[in-house]
Amino acid sequence: MSRTRLINIGVVSVLATVAVWVTWSLIGDDEGYTDGSVISLGDQDDHDTAEVAGTLRMENGCLLVDDDVVFFTVDSSWDQEEDSVAFDDAPDVEVGGHFQGGGGYYQRGDLARLVEDEVVREAVLKCLAATGSQTAVAAHPA
């Protein structure tokens, strides 16, 4: 095999690797969003692992697990007809029902530093103010 051919193969390999890396960088984690009362970071690669369990409640248009404003780290949506949170890969949870999963707890002052997505951060801060809660929980169903 000629030296020119080897160089061409090497260049094509590097370009293919860069293209795959750029594609994955652009896809990355989903951007945060709100859907009705649901606040979500979209599907995240990493999840906090503290246990999150309690009654899913609605207060002033905001969802809480017990007394903590909840936002989700998996794709989720609000089912207005059923008053429930619908998850892609887990059973729906109705308001008044039991939520069981994992996650991480955040104090109001930690949100600006730890939750990079502005849409999610602002929605959670709005719900903290509306409910008087001091803690938010980033949760995913078990």
Contacts in CASP RR format, 6 or more apart in sequence:
PFRMAT RR
TARGET T0000
AUTHOR 0000-0000-0000
METHOD contacts of the structure
MODEL  1
MSRTRLINIGVVSVLATVAVWVTWSLIGDDEGYTDGSVISLGDQDDHDTA
EVAGTLRMENGCLLVDDDVVFFTVDSSWDQEEDSVAFDDAPDVEVGGHFQ
GGGGYYQRGDLARLVEDEVVREAVLKCLAATGSQTAVAAHPA
29 41 0 8 1.000
29 42 0 8 1.000
29 43 0 8 1.000
29 44 0 8 1.000
29 45 0 8 1.000
30 41 0 8 1.000
30 42 0 8 1.000
30 43 0 8 1.000
30 44 0 8 1.000
30 75 0 8 1.000
31 42 0 8 1.000
31 117 0 8 1.000
31 119 0 8 1.000
32 40 0 8 1.000
32 41 0 8 1.000
32 42 0 8 1.000
32 117 0 8 1.000
32 119 0 8 1.000
32 120 0 8 1.000
33 40 0 8 1.000
33 42 0 8 1.000
33 119 0 8 1.000
33 120 0 8 1.000
34 40 0 8 1.000
34 119 0 8 1.000
34 123 0 8 1.000
35 76 0 8 1.000
35 77 0 8 1.000
35 78 0 8 1.000
36 78 0 8 1.000
36 80 0 8 1.000
37 58 0 8 1.000
37 61 0 8 1.000
37 62 0 8 1.000
37 63 0 8 1.000
37 78 0 8 1.000
38 63 0 8 1.000
38 72 0 8 1.000
38 76 0 8 1.000
38 77 0 8 1.000
38 78 0 8 1.000
38 85 0 8 1.000
39 63 0 8 1.000
39 70 0 8 1.000
39 71 0 8 1.000
39 72 0 8 1.000
39 120 0 8 1.000
39 123 0 8 1.000
39 124 0 8 1.000
39 127 0 8 1.000
40 71 0 8 1.000
40 72 0 8 1.000
40 73 0 8 1.000
40 74 0 8 1.000
40 75 0 8 1.000
40 76 0 8 1.000
40 120 0 8 1.000
41 71 0 8 1.000
41 72 0 8 1.000
41 73 0 8 1.000
41 115 0 8 1.000
41 117 0 8 1.000
41 120 0 8 1.000
41 138 0 8 1.000
42 72 0 8 1.000
42 73 0 8 1.000
42 74 0 8 1.000
42 75 0 8 1.000
42 76 0 8 1.000
43 73 0 8 1.000
43 74 0 8 1.000
43 75 0 8 1.000
44 73 0 8 1.000
44 74 0 8 1.000
47 73 0 8 1.000
47 102 0 8 1.000
47 103 0 8 1.000
47 140 0 8 1.000
48 73 0 8 1.000
48 102 0 8 1.000
48 103 0 8 1.000
48 104 0 8 1.000
48 138 0 8 1.000
49 102 0 8 1.000
49 103 0 8 1.000
49 104 0 8 1.000
50 102 0 8 1.000
50 103 0 8 1.000
50 104 0 8 1.000
50 105 0 8 1.000
51 101 0 8 1.000
51 102 0 8 1.000
51 103 0 8 1.000
52 65 0 8 1.000
52 70 0 8 1.000
52 99 0 8 1.000
52 100 0 8 1.000
52 101 0 8 1.000
52 102 0 8 1.000
52 103 0 8 1.000
52 104 0 8 1.000
52 137 0 8 1.000
52 139 0 8 1.000
53 65 0 8 1.000
53 98 0 8 1.000
53 99 0 8 1.000
53 100 0 8 1.000
53 101 0 8 1.000
54 65 0 8 1.000
54 66 0 8 1.000
54 98 0 8 1.000
54 99 0 8 1.000
54 100 0 8 1.000
55 65 0 8 1.000
55 66 0 8 1.000
55 96 0 8 1.000
55 97 0 8 1.000
55 98 0 8 1.000
55 99 0 8 1.000
56 63 0 8 1.000
56 64 0 8 1.000
56 65 0 8 1.000
56 70 0 8 1.000
56 85 0 8 1.000
56 93 0 8 1.000
56 94 0 8 1.000
56 95 0 8 1.000
56 96 0 8 1.000
56 97 0 8 1.000
56 98 0 8 1.000
56 99 0 8 1.000
57 63 0 8 1.000
57 64 0 8 1.000
57 65 0 8 1.000
57 66 0 8 1.000
57 95 0 8 1.000
57 96 0 8 1.000
58 64 0 8 1.000
58 83 0 8 1.000
58 95 0 8 1.000
59 130 0 8 1.000
59 131 0 8 1.000
60 127 0 8 1.000
60 130 0 8 1.000
60 131 0 8 1.000
61 127 0 8 1.000
61 130 0 8 1.000
62 69 0 8 1.000
62 126 0 8 1.000
62 127 0 8 1.000
62 130 0 8 1.000
62 131 0 8 1.000
63 69 0 8 1.000
63 70 0 8 1.000
63 85 0 8 1.000
63 95 0 8 1.000
63 127 0 8 1.000
64 70 0 8 1.000
64 131 0 8 1.000
64 133 0 8 1.000
65 99 0 8 1.000
65 137 0 8 1.000
65 139 0 8 1.000
67 133 0 8 1.000
67 135 0 8 1.000
68 105 0 8 1.000
68 133 0 8 1.000
68 135 0 8 1.000
68 136 0 8 1.000
68 137 0 8 1.000
69 124 0 8 1.000
69 127 0 8 1.000
69 128 0 8 1.000
69 131 0 8 1.000
69 133 0 8 1.000
69 135 0 8 1.000
69 136 0 8 1.000
69 137 0 8 1.000
70 99 0 8 1.000
70 136 0 8 1.000
70 137 0 8 1.000
70 139 0 8 1.000
71 120 0 8 1.000
71 123 0 8 1.000
71 124 0 8 1.000
71 136 0 8 1.000
71 137 0 8 1.000
71 138 0 8 1.000
71 139 0 8 1.000
72 85 0 8 1.000
72 87 0 8 1.000
72 138 0 8 1.000
72 139 0 8 1.000
72 140 0 8 1.000
73 103 0 8 1.000
73 138 0 8 1.000
73 139 0 8 1.000
73 140 0 8 1.000
74 87 0 8 1.000
74 88 0 8 1.000
74 89 0 8 1.000
74 90 0 8 1.000
74 140 0 8 1.000
74 141 0 8 1.000
75 87 0 8 1.000
75 88 0 8 1.000
76 85 0 8 1.000
76 86 0 8 1.000
76 87 0 8 1.000
76 88 0 8 1.000
77 85 0 8 1.000
77 86 0 8 1.000
78 84 0 8 1.000
78 85 0 8 1.000
78 86 0 8 1.000
79 85 0 8 1.000
79 86 0 8 1.000
79 92 0 8 1.000
82 92 0 8 1.000
82 94 0 8 1.000
83 94 0 8 1.000
83 95 0 8 1.000
84 92 0 8 1.000
84 93 0 8 1.000
84 94 0 8 1.000
84 95 0 8 1.000
85 92 0 8 1.000
85 93 0 8 1.000
86 92 0 8 1.000
87 93 0 8 1.000
87 141 0 8 1.000
89 141 0 8 1.000
90 141 0 8 1.000
90 142 0 8 1.000
91 141 0 8 1.000
93 99 0 8 1.000
93 141 0 8 1.000
99 139 0 8 1.000
99 141 0 8 1.000
100 141 0 8 1.000
100 142 0 8 1.000
101 139 0 8 1.000
101 140 0 8 1.000
101 141 0 8 1.000
101 142 0 8 1.000
102 139 0 8 1.000
102 140 0 8 1.000
102 141 0 8 1.000
102 142 0 8 1.000
103 137 0 8 1.000
103 138 0 8 1.000
103 139 0 8 1.000
103 140 0 8 1.000
104 137 0 8 1.000
104 138 0 8 1.000
104 139 0 8 1.000
105 135 0 8 1.000
105 136 0 8 1.000
105 137 0 8 1.000
106 114 0 8 1.000
106 115 0 8 1.000
106 124 0 8 1.000
106 135 0 8 1.000
106 136 0 8 1.000
106 137 0 8 1.000
106 138 0 8 1.000
107 134 0 8 1.000
107 135 0 8 1.000
108 125 0 8 1.000
108 128 0 8 1.000
108 134 0 8 1.000
108 135 0 8 1.000
108 136 0 8 1.000
111 121 0 8 1.000
111 124 0 8 1.000
111 125 0 8 1.000
111 136 0 8 1.000
112 121 0 8 1.000
115 121 0 8 1.000
115 124 0 8 1.000
115 138 0 8 1.000
124 136 0 8 1.000
127 133 0 8 1.000
127 136 0 8 1.000
128 134 0 8 1.000
128 136 0 8 1.000
END
